[in-house]
Amino acid sequence: MPRNPRDYKKERKYDSKPEVKARRAARNRARYKLMKEGKVRKGDGKDVDHKKPLSKGGSTKRSNLRVKPASKNRSYARTKSARMK
C-alpha cells in the first residue's frame, strides 16, 4: 500500500474548478492545432510545449508552440540536492 494514498475526492474537486478547466481546454486546443498540422499524433510520446508558459502570460498562438519529446518536457533542471533550479 502506498504511503500517501491519493485523495480522489479532493482531486475531483480541484479539477472541476472553472479556471483549471479553462487551462486544460487551452492545452488541448494547442495540441489539436499541431495535430491538424501533422506535427503530433495520438500516442507518439511527444508534448506540445509553450515557449512562454500560460502561467507566465504566454498564449496558445502558433508562434508560442513547439513540439518536444515528453521526456524532455515533463521534468525540471535539478540542483545537486535534487531541488528545482
N, C-alpha and C positions, 0 to 999 in steps of 0.2 A: 504494500500500500504506500502511495506517495506521502512524503512528509506534509506537504501543504495541498490537500485536495482542492480541486477547482470549485469555486462557488458559482455555479451556472446561473443561479437566480440573479446574483449581483452582476454578472457579465451581461445577461439579457437586458437588465435594467439600464446599463451603460450603453449598450449597442443600440437601444431603441430611442436614444435622445436625438432630437432633430439635428443638432449640429454634427453629431457623429454620423448620422445617416447621410447628411449632405456631403461630408468629406469622403465617405465611402463611395457615394454616387459619382463624385468628381474623379476619383481614382479609376472607377470603372469606365467612365466616359473617355478618359485619357487612353486606357488600354484599347478600347474599342476603336478609337481614331487610328491607332497604329495597326490594329488588326485589319482594318479596311485598306490600309496602305500595303499590307503584306509583310510588315516588319516583324510581327509576332504571331504565334499560333497558340491555340489551347494546348497546354501540356508541354511546351517547348523548353521550359526551365528558364525563361527569360522574364525580366521585370521591366516595366516602364518606369524610368527614373525621371524625376523632376529635377532639372538642373538647379533651380531655386525652389526649395520646398514650399508647399502650400502654407505650412505653418509659419513661414518667414516672409509671407507676402507674395509668393510665386503664383503662377497661373497654370491653367491646363492648355494654354496655347501651344500649337505645334512647335514653335521655336523654343519652348521651355522643356520639351520632352526628348528623351533619348532611350535607347534600348540597352540594357545591361544584363549580364548573367545574374541570376538570383543570388548566387554565391557571393558576388561582389557587392550587390546592392543591399543585402539584409544584415550587414554587420557594420560595426564601427571600429575605427582605429583604437587600439588599446595601448595603455602605458605598460611598463614592466610589471606593475602590481595589478594588472588586468582591469584597470579603471578606464572609462571612456576618456579620450583626449578632448 
